[in-house]
Amino acid sequence: MSKRSLDNNKDDSKIPAKEPKKHWSLGLVESMEDPKLIYKETKNLVVIRDKYPKAKIHFLVLPRDDISSISKLNKSHLNLLDEFGLLLKTIKEEHDCELRAGFHAVPSMHRLHMHVISTDMNSPCLKTKVHWNSFTTGFFILYEDIFKKLTEDGFIQKISNETHKSLMSTPLKCNQCSYEPKNMPQLKQHLLTHIK
């Protein structure tokens, strides 16, 4: 009997099936269970360290409930959002620097998440204009604004594709002064002048 026919007679049931690779956009759900990434947790929320931080301090606050994004929020989520605010207050008390908290208008990752990020924006992971503009333009909707909008309107309106493109193509501008660099390397060099 040839080797080929022996191979064809193998019992494939003993070979473990490969699990299908999960899409990268689902990575936050896995990260919520990684003890090395967890910073804090409560009954309803988990705070993790961002795997690719865009500043010296960069946390993500996520609900345990499977809420995909801000556009899925309604008035029934106000208590949950209130908990986001309480955790934010605790995180701010634990760090001696200016922190901003907010949500991306169009998140790239599945699972609602609030960024808590220091204003230094000093990180090797901050590489592109899109990275920068996603935290320094109206694309980054502050926590307080989301809470107010949800309280008043009961929902969060999605932004249009045109608005999204416009925000991502906004010219670079320092988030701490009026400096307008020509490119990211200039901006990153300039940001170092703000570090105390």
N, C-alpha and C positions, 0 to 999 in steps of 0.2 A: 504494500500500500504506500502510495507517495505521501510526502509530508503535507502537500496541499490537501489531500483527502482526509488526512488525520485532523488538520486544522478545521476542516468543514464539519467534522464530527464532534468538536468541542461543545461542552455544555455551556451555552451562553448565559444561563440563569445564574451561574456562579460569579459572573463578572459584574461588579457593582456598576449600576447605571450612573452616568455622569449627570450631576444636577445641572439644569439649564442655568447659564450665567445670568444673574440679575442685572437689570439695567442700572447704570451709574446713578440715575436720578432717584433710585430707591435707597441709596446709601445711608441716609439719615436714620432710617428705621433700624438698620443694623448697628449704627453708631450709638443709638440710645441704649443698647445692651452691652456696650464695651466698657468694662470697669475702668480702663485706662483713660477713656474720654469723658466719663461722667464727672461733673464738677459738683452738682447738687441734684437732689430729686425730692419730689413730694408725691403725694397720692395721685395727683393729676398731671404733673409736669416733670420733665427731665431737662436739666441744663448740661450741655456737653461742650467741650472745647472744640472749636472749629478745627478740622484736620488740616485745612489750608488757610490759616489765619491771615487776614488782610491788615492787621495791626498788632501791637504788642499784646493787647487783650482783645480776644474775640471769642465770645460764647454764643451758643444757639440755645434758645429756650423752646422746647417742643412739648405739645400735649401728648399724653398717652393715647387719647382718642384719635382715631384715624380721620383727621380733618386735612384735606389736601392743600388748601391755600386760603388766603384772606378772602377770596371771592366766595368761599363756602360758608363764611361766618354769617350769623344772624343774631337777633336779640337774645336768643336762648344761650348764646355763648358769652354774654357779658360777664357772668360770674367767673368764667374761666379766664377771660381777658383781665379781669380784676386781679386774679392770682398771678398772671404774668407781671402785672405792675408791682405786686408785693415782692415777688422774687427779684425783680429789677432793683427795687429799693435796697434789698439785702445785698445784692451784688455791688451796688454803688457804695454802700457803707464799707465793704471789704476791700475796696481799691481806692488808692489815693491819686486819682487822675480823672480827667473828664471822659465820661462814657456817654454814648448815644445809643438809643434803642429804637429799632424799627423793623419794618418788613419790606422786602422787595415787592414792587408792584406786580412784577411777573417773575415768580420764583423759578429757578432752574431745577430745584430739588423737590421731590414729592414729600409731603408732610408739612403742615403749617409750621413755620419757625420764625422766631424773632431774633434778630441779630442784636447782641450787646457788644459794642465795639468802641475801643479808645480812639480819640481823635488824632493821635500821632500818625496813624496809617503807615507805620514803619514796619515793613515785613518783606522778606524775599518772595513771598507768595503774591504780593501785589505787583502785577507785571504789566497789565494792559489798561488802555483807556476805558474799556468796558468795565473792568474791575473797579477802577476809580469812580467812574460815573455812576455805578450801581450803588455807591455809598454816599455820594456827594451832590446828587441832583434830586429832583422831585421823584425819581424812581425809588428812592429810599423814603418810605412813608413812616414818619415817626409814630411811636407807640401811642402817644397822647392823641394824635390826629386820627388814628384807626379807632381808638376807644370812643372818641367824640363822634365820629362819623357813624359808628355802629349804634351808639346810643340814640342819635338823632334820626338816622335814616333806616336803621335795621338791616343794612347790607353795605358791602363795599363794592363799588362799581369797578369793573375791569377797565384798564386803560386801553386805548386803541393802539393798533400796530404802528400807526403814524407817530403817536406820542412816544411810544416805546423807542422807536428808531431815533426820534429827535433827541430824547434824553440821553441815549447812548452815544450820540455824535456831538454832544455839547462840548465846546472847547475846554481844554484843561484849565483848571483854576485852583489855586491852593485853597484848602478848606479852613485855613487859619489866618490868611491875610489876602491882599488883592493881587498877589503875584500870578501871572499867567505864563506858564512855561510853553515852549514849543513842542515838547515831547515828554514821555514818561521818565527817561533818565534825568532830564533837567528837573522835573518835578520831584523825583525821589531825592536828588541831591539837595534841593531847596528845603524839603521837609526836615532834613537833619538840622537846619538852622533853628527850628522851633523846639528841638528837644532840649529840655533843661537839665 
